[in-house]
Amino acid sequence: MSASRLSSGGRKLITPLRRRLYSTSSPAGSSSSSAPARLRFAPSPTGYLHLGGLRTALFNHLYARALGGKWILRIEDTDQTRLVPGSVAALQETLEWAKLDYDEGPSTGGSYGPYVQSERLDLYRAYAEKLVSEGKAYRDFRAEVVAPGTDVSRTKHMPLRDNYIPPSESEAKHLISLNKPCVVRLKAPSGALDHHDLVYGDVHFPADPQRHGTEDPILLKSNGWPTYHLANVVDDHEMGITHVLRGEEWLPSLPKHLWLYRALGLQEPKFAHLPLLVNADGTKLSKRTGDVRVESYREKGVEPEALCNFLGLMGYNNLAYHQSADGGKEGRVEGEKDETGYDVLTMQEMIRGFDISHVNRSRATVDLPKLYYLNARHLALKLEDTRTGGGRDDLVAKVTPKLVEAFPDLAKKFETDPGFVESVIVLTKGTSATLYDVPESAHSLFRRPDFTSSEAQELFTRSSLINTHFADAVRQAYEQYSTLEEWSREAIHRVIADLPKLLSDAQPPKDVGGGAKTKVKKAAVLAPLRFAISARERGAPLADLFLFLGKEESVQRLNAALEACEQGTLRAA
C-alpha cells in the first residue's frame, strides 16, 4: 500500500465510529462502576489454539460470567505475514468444543463489529491522524537510526527522536506525494508510570529521562497497517472493553498502551496479566518442549469439561472456588484433609467461585497426570447424567465407533444396543483415563485371557498377591460357581465373601503340633480370581465382571486358568 494512503484515510468512516473517535467519553460498556463488564479474547490467527490461549479464553469467560457481563472474540490479524489459512475457523471450532460461548464475534455478530482487525483499518488510521494533528504523534521518514555512541545492541529496534526533527504536516504531505515511505510514531513520555494490575498489584515502570530504553512506538507501519499496540487500544475502547485479561508476556507492553489511552484522552480498562504456563522444570511451555496444542488433547480423547477444569486450576487456588461459592461443595466436612475432590469442578462451579484476586502471581506448572485424573472423574460425572441427550448418551455416541473398530465381530451389537455400550463404559471407567482407552480396557470383556503372553506371565510371576493362593482360590471359585443356581450380583458376592474362610479352613496348621491356621485375606482371593478371568490386576468390581460375562463364560475362564496352572503355563517365581 502506498504511503499516500496515510493521509487520505481511505474510505470515510461511518458516522457512529467518527462520533466515538472524537469523543473522550467512554462508549457503552466501558469501565465505569455502573456499566456492565465487557471482556475480550483476542488471539492472532497464526495456527492452532494452544493451552495458554485456551486458559486465557477460559478466564475471560469465567470472569465475565462471574461479573454478570459479556465477553467477545476478536481476531487480531494485523500482522499479515504470520497468518495461517483456516486458523480462524479452527479457533472458533475449538472454543465451541470447549463450550466457551462468547457473546459477540466474527460468526455471532454484535453491535461493535466488525470483529476482525483487518476489516477496521480506516478506524486505526483515523486515530493515528488524530494524534498527529494534536502533536502527540509524528511521521517518521528516516531509516532506523540511533544516537551516536549508543549501544546499538540495546536499541536496534528502538529509534530515538533525539536527533530527529519530524517534518511539518505540509512537508510530510509533500514527501508522501513523492511516495516516500514513513511510519507514524507516538511521542512517548519518559516519566515514571505506576499502574495497578488486578493480578500483580501495583506495578512501577521507572522514569527514563535520558531515553536509554524508551522508544517512540510505531502506531502505523509504512504500508498503512496498524501495529498491535494501536489496534489493540483502539478496539478495546471502541468495543467498550472494561477488563483486559491477557498473558503476562504483555506486561512489558503495558506502558505503551497506557500512553496511548492518555494521549487519546480515553478511559483505561482494568488490566489483569495471567502468569505463564510452564513445564515441570520451570521452562516456558512451547512446541519444542511439550504438547501445547488443544487439538492434540482432543485427539487423545480428553473431555472438554476436563480440560477446562484443568486449566481453571492453572494459577488459581482450587479451594477459593469453593470458598467463594457459598461455602464449598455440598457434603464436604470442614477440615477434611483429602482435598483431591475439590479439584473436580464443573463450569458452573468455576463461574460461581471465580474471583480475580485468587489468581496467583507465580507461574503454573502443567501437570499432565492430573489432567487425566480429572478426565476420568468427568467421565464418571457424565455417566451419572442419564437425561436424554445428556452426558451418558454423549459418551455412548463417542465410544461406539471406537468399540466397533476394536471388535468388528460385535459391531451390530454395539450399533443397535446403546445400553450394551453403556454397560461397557461403566465397567471400564476405573481403568480408562479417556474414552479412547475404553477399547483396551474392554479387551478382557470380549476376549479370553492369553496366559501364554509375556505380559500375563510377567504379572503372574511378579505378583505374590496373585500367585500365592492362585490354584486354591480359582479351584474353589470354579466349584462354587459351577453349581450356583442363581447368577445374580448378590449370589456372586456371597461366593466371593465366603471364599477367604473356605481357603483359610483348607490351609495346613502353622506348626507340626497343630494350632492356628493361616488366615487368607480377601485381597488374596480377589487378585487371583481377577487374573483368572482377565489376566489383569485392575478393572471393574469383580462381581460386576462375572455378571457381565455370564455363568457359562465365567466358569469356562476359571477352568482355563486352572489348566494353565496345572500344565505349568503359569508359574510363580
C-alpha positions in Angstrom: 0.0 0.0 0.0 1.3 3.4 -0.9 2.4 5.8 1.9 0.0 8.3 0.5 -2.8 6.3 2.0 -1.7 7.5 5.4 -3.0 11.0 4.8 -6.1 10.1 2.7 -7.7 7.9 5.3 -9.2 5.6 2.6 -12.9 5.2 2.8 -14.8 7.6 5.0 -15.7 6.4 8.5 -19.3 5.7 9.2 -21.0 8.2 11.5 -21.1 6.2 14.7 -17.4 5.5 14.6 -16.5 9.1 13.8 -18.7 10.2 16.6 -16.9 8.0 19.1 -13.5 8.7 17.7 -13.6 12.4 18.5 -15.2 12.0 21.9 -13.3 11.3 25.1 -16.3 9.9 26.8 -16.4 6.1 27.1 -18.7 4.1 24.9 -21.4 1.8 26.3 -19.9 -0.9 28.4 -16.7 1.0 29.4 -15.1 0.5 32.8 -17.3 2.7 34.8 -18.7 1.2 38.0 -22.3 1.2 36.8 -21.6 -0.2 33.3 -21.8 -4.0 32.7 -18.5 -5.8 32.4 -17.2 -6.5 28.9 -14.1 -8.6 28.3 -12.4 -9.9 25.2 -10.3 -12.8 24.0 -8.2 -11.5 21.1 -6.0 -14.2 19.5 -3.9 -13.9 16.4 -4.8 -16.5 13.6 -1.3 -17.9 13.4 -2.2 -21.6 13.9 -4.0 -23.9 16.3 -5.0 -22.7 19.7 -2.6 -23.7 22.4 -3.1 -24.4 26.1 -2.1 -21.0 27.2 -4.5 -19.4 24.8 -7.4 -21.6 25.9 -6.6 -20.8 29.5 -6.8 -17.0 28.7 -10.2 -17.6 26.9 -11.4 -19.6 29.9 -10.5 -17.0 32.5 -12.2 -14.3 30.3 -15.3 -16.5 30.2 -15.3 -17.2 34.0 -14.6 -13.5 34.9 -17.3 -12.2 32.5 -19.9 -14.6 33.7 -18.9 -14.0 37.4 -19.4 -10.3 36.9 -22.7 -10.7 35.1 -21.1 -9.3 31.9 -20.2 -10.4 28.4 -17.0 -11.4 26.5 -16.2 -11.1 22.8 -14.0 -12.9 20.4 -11.8 -10.5 18.3 -9.4 -11.7 15.7 -6.1 -9.7 15.7 -4.7 -10.2 12.2 -2.8 -7.0 11.6 0.4 -9.0 11.1 -0.5 -10.5 7.7 2.9 -12.2 7.3 2.0 -14.7 10.1 -1.5 -15.6 9.1 -2.3 -19.4 8.7 -5.2 -20.2 6.4 -8.1 -21.8 8.1 -6.9 -20.9 11.6 -9.8 -18.6 12.4 -12.3 -21.3 11.7 -10.2 -23.8 13.7 -10.0 -21.4 16.6 -13.8 -20.9 16.6 -14.4 -24.6 16.4 -12.1 -25.2 19.3 -13.9 -22.7 21.5 -17.2 -24.3 20.6 -15.8 -27.7 21.5 -14.6 -26.3 24.9 -18.1 -24.8 25.4 -16.8 -21.3 25.8 -19.7 -19.4 24.4 -18.6 -15.9 23.6 -21.3 -13.3 23.2 -20.0 -11.4 20.2 -17.6 -12.3 17.5 -16.9 -12.8 13.8 -19.6 -15.6 13.5 -22.1 -14.4 16.1 -22.1 -10.7 15.2 -22.8 -7.9 17.6 -23.2 -4.1 17.8 -19.4 -3.4 18.0 -18.3 -5.2 14.8 -16.6 -6.0 12.6 -14.6 -8.3 15.0 -11.7 -8.8 12.6 -9.0 -6.2 12.7 -8.2 -6.3 9.0 -11.7 -5.1 8.4 -11.2 -2.0 10.6 -8.2 -0.4 9.0 -9.8 3.0 8.4 -10.6 3.4 12.0 -7.0 2.9 13.1 -5.7 5.3 10.6 -8.2 7.9 11.7 -7.0 7.6 15.3 -3.4 7.9 14.2 -4.2 11.0 12.2 -5.9 12.5 15.2 -2.7 12.1 17.3 -0.6 13.6 14.6 -2.9 16.6 14.2 -2.7 17.1 18.0 1.1 17.0 18.0 1.1 13.7 20.1 2.5 11.6 17.2 4.7 12.3 14.2 5.6 10.9 10.8 9.0 9.3 10.7 10.6 9.2 7.2 14.1 8.1 8.3 15.6 4.7 8.5 16.0 3.1 11.9 19.0 5.0 13.4 20.2 5.7 16.9 22.1 8.5 18.5 25.9 8.4 18.1 27.7 6.4 20.8 24.6 4.5 21.8 24.9 0.7 22.3 23.4 -0.5 19.1 22.7 -4.0 20.5 20.4 -2.4 23.1 18.5 -0.1 20.7 18.4 -2.0 17.5 14.6 -1.7 17.3 14.3 1.5 19.4 14.7 4.5 17.1 15.2 7.6 19.2 13.9 11.0 18.3 16.8 13.0 20.0 18.4 13.8 16.7 15.3 13.8 14.5 13.0 16.7 13.8 9.8 15.5 12.2 8.7 17.4 9.1 5.8 19.7 9.3 2.4 18.4 8.1 2.8 20.3 4.7 6.3 18.9 4.3 5.1 15.4 5.2 2.3 15.6 2.6 4.9 16.6 0.0 7.1 13.7 0.9 4.1 11.3 0.8 3.2 12.7 -2.6 6.7 11.6 -3.7 5.9 8.1 -2.4 8.4 8.4 0.4 7.7 5.7 2.9 7.1 6.6 6.5 5.7 5.4 9.8 3.6 7.1 12.4 5.1 7.1 15.9 3.7 8.1 19.3 5.7 10.7 21.2 6.4 8.5 24.2 6.7 10.2 27.7 9.8 9.5 29.6 8.5 9.9 33.1 7.7 7.1 35.7 4.5 5.2 35.3 2.5 3.5 38.1 -0.4 1.1 37.5 -2.5 -1.3 39.5 -2.8 -4.7 37.9 -5.6 -7.0 39.1 -3.2 -9.9 39.4 0.3 -8.4 40.0 -0.9 -5.5 42.2 0.9 -2.1 42.0 3.4 -2.1 39.1 6.0 0.6 38.7 7.7 1.5 35.5 10.7 3.8 36.3 11.4 7.1 34.5 13.8 7.1 31.6 14.8 10.8 31.3 17.8 10.0 29.2 15.7 7.8 26.9 18.1 4.9 27.2 15.4 2.4 26.6 12.2 4.3 25.9 11.2 4.0 22.3 8.6 6.0 20.4 6.3 3.1 19.5 5.2 2.8 15.9 1.4 3.2 15.5 1.1 2.9 11.7 3.6 0.9 9.6 4.8 2.2 6.2 2.2 0.0 4.5 -0.6 1.8 6.3 -1.4 -1.1 8.6 -1.6 -0.5 12.4 0.7 -2.1 14.9 -0.6 -4.4 17.6 -0.4 -1.6 20.1 -2.6 0.9 18.2 -5.2 -1.6 17.0 -5.4 -3.2 20.5 -6.1 0.1 22.3 -8.5 1.5 19.7 -10.5 -1.7 19.6 -10.7 -2.1 23.4 -12.1 1.4 23.6 -14.4 1.2 20.6 -15.8 -2.2 21.8 -16.4 -0.9 25.3 -14.0 -3.3 27.0 -13.9 -2.8 30.7 -11.4 -5.6 31.8 -8.4 -6.9 29.8 -7.2 -10.4 30.8 -4.1 -11.5 28.9 -0.8 -13.3 29.4 2.0 -11.9 31.5 4.1 -11.6 28.3 2.2 -8.4 27.5 3.0 -6.7 30.9 6.1 -5.0 29.4 3.9 -3.5 26.7 1.5 -2.0 29.2 3.3 1.4 29.3 2.8 1.8 25.5 -0.9 1.1 25.9 -1.4 3.4 28.9 0.5 6.2 27.0 -1.9 5.7 24.1 -5.0 5.8 26.3 -3.8 9.0 27.9 -2.7 10.6 24.6 -6.2 9.9 23.2 -8.0 11.0 26.3 -9.7 7.7 26.7 -10.6 5.8 29.9 -8.4 2.9 30.6 -9.8 -0.6 31.2 -8.8 -2.6 34.2 -5.8 -4.9 33.4 -5.1 -8.4 34.7 -2.0 -10.2 33.4 -2.1 -14.0 33.8 1.1 -15.9 34.7 2.5 -18.1 32.0 2.1 -21.9 32.0 5.4 -23.7 32.4 6.8 -27.2 32.1 7.7 -29.2 35.2 11.3 -28.0 35.1 10.1 -24.3 35.0 10.8 -23.7 31.4 8.2 -21.9 29.2 5.6 -24.2 27.7 6.4 -24.3 24.0 6.0 -26.6 20.9 9.6 -27.6 21.4 9.2 -28.8 24.9 5.8 -30.3 25.1 2.4 -30.9 23.6 0.8 -27.5 23.7 -2.0 -27.7 21.0 -5.5 -28.0 22.3 -6.2 -30.1 19.2 -3.7 -32.7 20.4 -5.7 -33.3 23.6 -8.9 -33.6 21.7 -7.3 -36.2 19.5 -6.3 -38.1 22.7 -9.8 -38.2 23.9 -9.7 -35.6 26.6 -13.2 -34.3 27.5 -13.7 -30.5 27.1 -15.0 -30.2 30.6 -11.9 -31.9 32.0 -9.5 -29.7 30.0 -11.3 -26.5 31.1 -11.3 -27.8 34.7 -7.6 -28.5 34.4 -6.8 -25.1 33.0 -9.1 -23.4 35.5 -6.8 -24.7 38.3 -3.7 -23.4 36.5 -2.6 -20.4 38.5 -5.8 -20.4 40.6 -6.3 -21.6 44.2 -8.8 -24.5 43.8 -10.1 -24.0 47.4 -11.0 -20.5 46.5 -13.6 -21.7 44.0 -15.4 -23.3 46.9 -14.9 -20.6 49.5 -16.4 -18.1 47.1 -19.2 -20.4 46.1 -21.5 -20.4 49.2 -19.1 -22.3 51.5 -17.9 -25.1 49.3 -19.1 -28.3 47.8 -22.2 -29.8 49.3 -21.4 -32.6 51.7 -17.9 -31.5 52.4 -16.8 -31.7 56.1 -15.0 -28.7 57.4 -11.3 -29.5 58.0 -11.4 -32.6 55.7 -7.8 -33.3 54.7 -8.4 -35.2 51.5 -8.8 -32.3 49.1 -8.5 -34.1 45.8 -12.2 -33.9 45.3 -12.0 -30.1 45.4 -10.1 -30.2 42.1 -13.1 -31.7 40.2 -15.1 -28.7 39.1 -17.9 -28.1 36.6 -18.0 -24.9 34.6 -20.9 -23.5 36.7 -18.9 -24.2 39.9 -15.9 -22.4 38.5 -18.1 -19.4 37.5 -19.8 -19.2 40.8 -16.5 -19.3 42.7 -14.3 -17.2 40.4 -12.6 -14.2 41.9 -9.7 -12.4 40.1 -8.0 -11.8 43.4 -7.3 -15.5 43.8 -5.3 -15.7 40.6 -1.7 -16.5 41.6 1.3 -14.4 40.5 3.5 -17.5 40.3 3.7 -19.4 37.1 1.6 -22.6 36.8 3.1 -26.0 36.1 1.3 -28.2 33.6 0.8 -31.5 35.4 -0.5 -33.9 32.8 -1.2 -36.8 35.2 -3.6 -34.5 37.0 -5.3 -33.8 33.7 -6.0 -37.5 33.1 -7.2 -37.9 36.7 -9.7 -35.1 36.1 -10.7 -36.5 32.8 -11.6 -39.9 34.5 -13.6 -38.0 37.1 -15.5 -36.0 34.5 -16.3 -39.2 32.6 -17.8 -40.6 35.8 -19.8 -37.4 36.2 -21.1 -37.7 32.7 -22.2 -41.3 33.3 -24.3 -40.0 36.2 -26.2 -37.7 33.7 -28.9 -40.0 32.5 -31.1 -37.4 30.8 -32.0 -38.0 27.2 -29.2 -36.4 25.2 -27.2 -35.9 28.4 -23.7 -36.9 29.4 -24.2 -40.6 29.3 -25.7 -40.5 25.8 -22.8 -38.3 24.7 -20.3 -40.8 25.9 -22.1 -43.7 24.2 -22.2 -41.9 20.9 -18.5 -41.1 21.1 -17.2 -44.6 22.1 -19.4 -46.7 19.9 -17.3 -46.3 16.7 -14.2 -47.0 18.8 -15.6 -50.3 20.0 -16.8 -51.2 16.5 -13.2 -50.6 15.3 -11.7 -52.7 18.0 -14.2 -55.6 18.0 -15.7 -55.7 14.5 -17.4 -59.1 15.2 -19.6 -57.3 17.7 -20.3 -54.3 15.5 -24.0 -55.0 15.1 -24.4 -55.3 18.9 -22.7 -52.1 19.6 -24.5 -50.2 16.9 -28.0 -51.4 17.8 -27.8 -51.6 21.6 -26.7 -48.4 23.3 -27.5 -49.9 26.7 -24.8 -52.6 26.0 -22.2 -49.9 25.1 -23.2 -48.0 28.2 -22.5 -51.1 30.4 -19.1 -51.4 28.7 -18.2 -47.8 29.6 -19.4 -48.3 33.2 -17.3 -51.4 33.6 -14.2 -49.8 32.2 -14.4 -46.4 33.8 -11.9 -47.2 36.5 -9.2 -48.1 34.0 -10.0 -45.6 31.3 -8.4 -42.2 31.6 -10.1 -41.2 28.4 -12.9 -42.6 26.2 -10.2 -43.7 23.8 -8.9 -46.1 26.5 -12.2 -47.9 26.7 -11.5 -50.5 23.9 -8.2 -51.5 25.5 -9.8 -51.7 29.0 -12.7 -53.7 27.5 -10.4 -56.3 25.9 -11.0 -58.8 28.7 -14.7 -58.4 28.4 -14.7 -59.8 24.8 -11.5 -61.8 24.6 -10.4 -64.6 26.8 -7.1 -64.3 28.6 -3.9 -65.5 26.9 -1.9 -67.0 29.7 1.0 -67.7 27.3 1.6 -64.0 26.6 4.7 -62.5 28.1 2.6 -59.8 29.8 0.4 -62.3 31.6 3.3 -64.5 32.7 5.3 -61.5 33.9 2.4 -60.2 36.0 1.7 -63.7 37.5 5.4 -64.2 38.4 5.8 -60.7 39.8 2.7 -60.5 42.0 2.7 -62.7 45.1 -0.8 -61.5 45.8 -1.9 -63.3 42.6 0.3 -66.4 42.7 0.4 -67.4 46.4 -3.2 -68.8 46.6 -3.9 -68.8 42.9 -4.7 -72.6 42.4 -6.7 -73.0 45.6 -8.7 -69.8 45.1 -9.5 -70.5 41.4 -10.4 -74.1 42.2 -12.8 -73.2 45.0 -14.4 -70.5 42.8 -14.8 -72.9 40.0 -16.5 -75.4 42.2 -18.8 -72.8 43.8 -19.8 -71.1 40.6 -20.3 -74.3 38.6 -23.1 -75.3 41.0 -24.5 -71.8 41.5 -28.2 -71.8 40.5 -28.9 -68.1 40.6 -26.4 -65.9 38.6 -27.0 -62.6 40.2 -24.8 -59.9 41.7 -25.9 -60.9 45.2 -25.2 -64.6 44.7 -21.8 -63.9 43.1 -20.9 -61.6 46.0 -21.8 -64.3 48.5 -19.4 -66.7 46.9 -16.6 -64.2 46.9 -17.3 -63.3 50.5 -17.2 -67.0 51.6 -14.0 -67.9 49.7 -11.5 -66.4 52.2 -12.9 -68.6 55.0 -13.0 -71.7 52.8 -9.4 -71.2 51.8 -8.4 -70.5 55.4 -10.0 -73.7 56.6 -8.2 -75.6 54.0 -4.8 -74.3 55.0 -2.5 -76.6 57.0 -1.7 -75.7 60.6 1.2 -73.2 61.1 3.2 -75.8 63.1 3.6 -79.6 63.3 1.7 -79.8 66.6 -1.5 -78.3 65.1 -2.8 -74.9 66.3 -4.0 -71.9 64.3 -4.2 -71.9 60.6 -3.0 -69.3 58.2 -5.8 -66.8 57.6 -6.4 -65.9 54.0 -7.3 -62.3 53.4 -10.0 -61.2 50.9 -7.4 -59.5 48.7 -5.6 -62.8 48.3 -8.8 -64.2 46.8 -9.9 -61.2 44.7 -6.5 -60.8 42.9 -6.2 -64.5 41.7 -9.9 -64.5 40.5 -9.4 -61.2 38.6 -6.3 -62.6 36.9 -8.0 -65.9 36.1 -10.8 -64.2 34.1 -8.9 -61.2 32.7 -5.1 -61.8 33.1 -5.1 -58.3 34.6 -4.7 -56.9 38.1 -7.1 -53.9 37.8 -10.5 -53.5 36.5 -14.2 -53.3 37.2 -15.6 -54.7 40.5 -15.2 -58.5 40.3 -18.9 -59.3 40.8 -19.8 -56.9 38.0 -17.3 -58.5 35.8 -18.6 -62.0 36.4 -22.2 -60.8 35.9 -21.3 -59.2 32.5 -19.5 -62.4 31.3 -22.3 -64.7 32.4 -22.1 -68.0 34.2 -21.0 -70.2 31.3 -18.2 -67.9 30.2 -17.0 -67.2 33.7 -16.8 -70.9 34.6 -15.0 -71.7 31.4 -12.4 -68.9 32.0 -11.8 -70.2 35.6 -11.3 -73.7 34.2 -8.9 -72.5 31.6 -6.9 -70.7 34.3 -6.7 -73.9 36.4 -5.5 -75.8 33.3 -2.8 -73.2 32.7 -1.6 -73.6 36.2 -1.7 -77.4 36.2 0.1 -77.5 32.9 2.9 -75.2 34.1 2.0 -72.3 31.8 1.6 -70.1 34.9 4.4 -70.4 37.4 5.4 -68.4 40.4 9.0 -67.2 40.8 
